[in-house]
């Protein structure tokens, strides 16, 4: 009962917050939050500690993704593609790519350590599995939608 009420409250807050500006990334995050809330089985006390940490981690993760996109992908695209990038530029981008990925792993390890203070290792591992499952399901939905759109044209 408490979990259902908590799930409804989180869902309501998320959707009313994002209803004012329909942004696909915000909608996706709201769906992910609802999915995690529904499947992670957090107690009220765990949820109170979990969500601020998760939001901080998610924000840092998005910041790294944005950095990767701005500093590597967009520069390659603006150069006209990978074929138009010099070997030295490619090496520089590759170094930066590895630096960003290492930062991501450091942030994730720190996040897991923070969670282990009040969550079991099983729940932390379950979170990883849930995030992977959510992402896999979203990719599957996008592919199905793209397939339907192509058939309808």
N, C-alpha and C positions, 0 to 999 in steps of 0.2 A: 504494500500500500504506500509506504513512504517513498519507495523507489518510483512508483507511478506518479505520485504527486511531484517529486523532484524532477522527473523527466518532463512532465507537463509544464512546470514552471520554467525550466531551462528552455524548452522548445518555444514557449510563448514569448519569453524575453528575447530570444535570438530572432525569432521571426518578426516581432514588432519593431525591434531595433533596425533590422535590415529591410523592412517593408517600405520605409520612406524613400530609399534609393535602391532600386533593383540593380544590383551589381552581381554578375555571375560568380565572381570569386567569393563574395560575401554569402551568396546563396549556397555555394559549395561548402564553405566553412560551416554554415549553419546546419547543413545536412550531416556533415562529418561529426559535429558536436552532438547532434541528436543520436547518431549511430553509436558513438562511443558511450554516451550516457546510457543508452538503452542496453548495451551489451557488456559493459565493464563491471557492472554490479558493485558500484561504490556505495559505502555507507554514507550517511549525511556528513559525518565528521571527515571522512576521506575526501568526499566531493568538495568540501569547503577548502581543503588544503590543495587538492589536485588541480582544480580549474585555474587558479591564478598562476600556478607553475606551468601548466599546459599552455595557457595563453601567452606567457612570456617566451616559452620555447617555440611556439608556433610563429610568433612575431619575429624572433631571431632567425628562424628557418626561412621565412618569407623574405627577410632582408638579404640573406645570403643568396637566395634564388634570384632576387632582383639584381644584386651585384653581378652575379654570373651572367644574367641576361644583358645587362647594360655594358659590362666591360668585355664580354667575349662574343656572345651571339650577335648582338646588334652591330658590333664592329666588323665581324665577318660578313654579315649581311650587307652592311653599307659599303664594304669593299667589293661587293658583287659576287660573293660566295668564297668558299674555301680555296678554289682554284686561283683566285686573285690575291691571296694572302702570301706574303713572302715567308720563307723558311724561318727567318729570325722572328717575325711576328707570330708565326704558328708556335714556336718554342715559348715565346713570352705568354701567349694565351694558354698554352698547356700547363706552364708553371702556375699561372694564376688559377686555372681550373683545379689543379691539385691542392693548392693552398685553400681555396674555398671549400673543397670537399673535406679536407682535414679539419677546417673550422667547424663544418657541419657535424663531423663525428665527435669533436670535442664537446660541442654544445649538447649533443644527444647523450653522451656519456655523463656529463654533468647533470642533465635533466634526470636521467635514470638514477643517479646517486641521490639526488634530492628526493625522488619518489620513494626510494628504498627506506627512507627514514620512517615513513608511515604506511607504505604499501608493501605487500608481500612481493617477492620476486616473481611469483606466478602471475600476479596482476600486472606487473610491469611488462612481463613478456606477453601477456594477453593483449595489452595495449598495442604493442608492436604488431601482433598478428591482426588485430582489429583494423589498425591503420592500413596495413598491407591489403587486407580484404576489401576495405572501403575503396581504396585506390583502384584495385583490380576490378571491382564492380563498376566504378565510374567509367573506366576505360572501356569496359564491355558495353555499357549503355551508350557511350559516345559512338562506338563502332556500329552498334545496331541502328542508332538514329541516323548516322551517316549513310548506312546501307539503305535504309528506308527512303531517305531523301533522294538518293541517287536513283532508286527504282521509280520514284514518283515523278522524276523530271523527264 
